Amino acid sequence: MYVEIGCRVLLGLVLLAAAVGKVSGRAAYREFTRSVRDMGFRPAGPLAAAVITAEFTAVVLLAVSPLAGFLVSAALLLVFTTAIVMNLRRGGGTCRCFGRTAAPLGWHHVWRNVFLVGCAIVGMLAPTGPVRPGETVLAVAGALVAGLLVVMLDDLRYLFGTANRA
């Protein structure tokens, strides 16, 4: 029950932050579209719009239809992971995952997404049932902290010196 709730909140926060970051202004949307193009995907404009729509859709589904939300989240994250791996093999690119920074793509992005796919799978398989408010608050709080760490991964890598500072 609480694992399922935590997974829903974690994935919902990460995907919401990703979608909102990409549409937070014209410049953010333009830069995300450019990063899609630079990664070799065409047509970049419609594909960028589809990605953002899928992210918002997953967030809504996680709130109203958890199983569908977990399935869409897992599928979306697997597509992202595949795109990242393809680009790493071609020499890289930039990650505009959350719209605000242009961090170089790295294997840490792959592992982040593998972790998130795992959360979607665990959430799908977790039992559901009646919940108590206190435990629910703890599950939500833990998921919010974990989600914030995921969203801030590139910033944390930079802050603690594990990212290239060019």
C-alpha positions in Angstrom: 0.0 0.0 0.0 2.6 2.5 1.1 5.1 1.3 -1.4 2.6 1.8 -4.2 1.8 5.3 -2.9 5.4 6.2 -2.6 6.1 5.0 -6.2 3.2 7.0 -7.5 4.4 10.2 -5.8 8.0 9.7 -6.8 7.2 9.1 -10.5 4.6 11.8 -10.5 6.9 14.4 -9.1 9.8 13.5 -11.5 7.6 13.4 -14.6 5.8 16.6 -13.6 9.0 18.4 -13.0 10.3 17.2 -16.3 7.2 18.4 -18.2 6.9 21.7 -16.4 10.6 22.4 -16.8 10.3 22.0 -20.6 7.3 24.3 -20.9 8.3 26.9 -18.3 8.9 29.4 -21.0 9.5 29.8 -24.7 13.3 29.5 -24.3 13.0 26.3 -22.3 10.7 24.7 -24.8 12.9 25.9 -27.7 16.0 24.5 -26.0 14.3 21.2 -25.3 13.2 21.0 -29.0 16.8 21.8 -30.1 18.1 19.0 -27.8 15.7 16.5 -29.4 17.0 17.6 -32.8 20.6 17.5 -31.7 20.1 13.9 -30.5 19.1 13.0 -34.1 15.4 12.7 -33.7 13.2 14.1 -36.4 10.8 15.8 -36.7 12.0 17.5 -33.5 9.0 19.9 -32.9 6.2 17.3 -33.0 8.4 14.8 -31.1 9.2 17.3 -28.4 5.5 18.1 -28.0 4.6 14.4 -27.9 7.2 13.8 -25.1 5.8 16.6 -23.0 2.2 15.4 -23.6 3.2 11.9 -22.6 4.8 13.2 -19.4 1.8 15.1 -18.4 -0.5 12.2 -19.3 1.6 9.8 -17.1 1.3 12.2 -14.2 -2.5 12.4 -14.5 -2.8 8.6 -14.9 -0.6 8.1 -11.8 -3.2 10.2 -9.9 -6.4 8.6 -11.2 -5.5 5.2 -12.6 -2.3 3.9 -11.0 -1.9 0.8 -13.1 -2.2 2.7 -16.3 0.1 5.5 -14.9 2.8 2.9 -14.0 2.6 1.3 -17.4 2.8 4.6 -19.3 5.6 5.8 -17.0 7.6 2.6 -17.5 7.2 2.7 -21.2 8.1 6.4 -21.4 11.2 5.9 -19.3 12.3 2.9 -21.4 12.0 5.0 -24.5 14.1 7.8 -22.8 16.7 5.3 -21.7 17.0 3.8 -25.2 17.4 7.3 -26.7 20.1 8.2 -24.1 22.0 4.9 -24.8 21.8 5.5 -28.5 23.2 9.0 -28.1 26.0 7.9 -25.7 27.1 5.3 -28.3 27.2 8.1 -31.0 29.2 10.4 -28.8 26.7 12.1 -26.5 24.5 15.1 -26.5 22.9 17.2 -23.8 20.2 16.3 -21.4 17.3 18.8 -21.2 15.5 16.2 -19.1 14.0 18.9 -16.7 14.3 21.8 -19.1 16.5 24.0 -17.0 20.0 22.7 -17.5 22.0 21.3 -20.4 24.0 18.7 -18.7 26.0 16.4 -21.0 24.3 13.0 -21.3 26.0 10.3 -19.2 25.5 6.8 -17.9 24.2 8.3 -14.7 21.1 9.3 -16.8 20.7 5.7 -17.9 20.9 4.5 -14.3 18.5 7.1 -13.1 16.0 6.0 -15.6 16.6 2.3 -14.8 15.9 3.2 -11.2 12.6 5.0 -12.2 11.5 2.0 -14.4 12.1 -0.2 -11.4 9.9 2.1 -9.3 7.2 1.8 -11.9 7.4 -2.0 -11.8 7.5 -2.2 -8.0 4.5 0.2 -7.9 2.6 -2.0 -10.3 3.3 -5.1 -8.2 2.9 -3.6 -4.7 -0.2 -4.5 -2.8 -3.0 -2.0 -2.3 -5.5 -1.7 0.5 -6.6 0.5 3.3 -4.1 3.0 4.5 -3.5 5.0 7.7 -2.8 8.7 7.5 0.4 8.7 9.5 2.1 6.0 7.4 0.8 7.7 4.2 2.4 11.0 5.2 5.7 9.2 5.7 5.5 7.4 2.4 4.7 10.7 0.6 7.5 12.6 2.4 10.0 9.9 1.6 8.9 9.9 -2.1 9.1 13.7 -2.3 12.7 13.6 -0.9 13.7 10.8 -3.3 12.0 12.6 -6.2 13.8 15.9 -5.4 17.1 14.1 -5.4 16.3 12.5 -8.8 15.3 15.8 -10.3 18.4 17.5 -8.9 20.8 14.7 -9.9 22.8 16.8 -12.4 23.0 19.7 -10.0 24.2 17.4 -7.2 26.8 15.8 -9.4 28.1 19.3 -10.3 28.0 20.5 -6.7 29.9 17.5 -5.4 32.4 17.6 -8.2 31.5 14.4 -10.0 30.4 16.2 -13.2 32.7 17.9 -15.7 32.9 21.6 -15.0 33.6 23.1 -18.5 
